[in-house]
Amino acid sequence: MLFSLKTVDNMSSINFNAAQTPDFPADSSFVYELTAIGRPGFTIGILANLRLGKHTDFRIVPALSFGERALNYNILTYKNGTSKFIEIEKNITSTLLQFPVEFKYRSKRLNNMAAYVVGGATYTLDLASQKKAQANTNDITVKINRNDVMLEVGAGFDFYTNFFKFGVQAKMGYGLTNMIKKEGNIYTDVIDRLNSKFFLLSFTFE
């Protein structure tokens, strides 16, 4: 789980005052670098499959995902005429209810194996969203919106056994919604867009 982000224009020239940076002492501050950090997570779901044709399926895969992402800030601070670079990392924890709908196109079966591609869209609801979290005046929490819509594309292999079908799939998801909630502080106001991005390695049993 990670973010793709776009910072505001001339980010490093924006001056933030002490009221906008209550979690570290500074008279003024400038953000010189901002990067998104991905972290591994875990997903469990239930697969419902409808056969549309010989090689085409329609699938619904409601799932629950747990994970964390982070934003890393490199900040130049000025305090009593003295300058100092500091690095601050803000963690964003998510528990996601996901409702993917996708189409699967499968190749001809070769012995006990078949390759396939999938594509579709997913609605996600973040149950651990920090959008409504109570902010401590001495520790700013970066808050994001609860709802997102993602486009997904992936590929995989199905392996057929005597009793079940085992699948291995790799899939990428790209969020369409700007997730950041602007709150007039140094952590949110340097971000123009913040979109979710996922890489999912799945193992299915049917």
Number of C-alpha atoms within 10 A of each C-alpha: 21 20 21 16 20 14 17 13 11 9 17 16 11 17 14 19 17 16 15 20 21 16 14 15 13 22 18 20 26 20 22 15 15 21 16 17 17 18 11 13 16 12 16 12 16 12 13 12 14 11 11 11 9 10 13 17 16 17 18 18 17 18 16 19 17 18 17 16 19 19 19 16 19 16 19 18 22 17 13 8 9 9 13 11 13 12 12 13 14 16 14 18 17 21 19 21 19 21 18 21 18 19 19 20 17 19 15 12 13 9 8 11 16 16 18 18 18 21 18 18 18 20 17 22 18 21 15 16 18 19 17 11 11 9 13 10 11 10 11 20 20 21 21 21 16 17 16 19 19 21 18 21 16 18 17 19 18 22 17 16 10 6 7 10 14 15 19 15 18 16 17 16 21 20 22 14 15 16 20 19 17 16 14 13 17 24 22 20 18 22 18 15 17 21 18 20 20 19 17 17 14 14 14 13 12 13
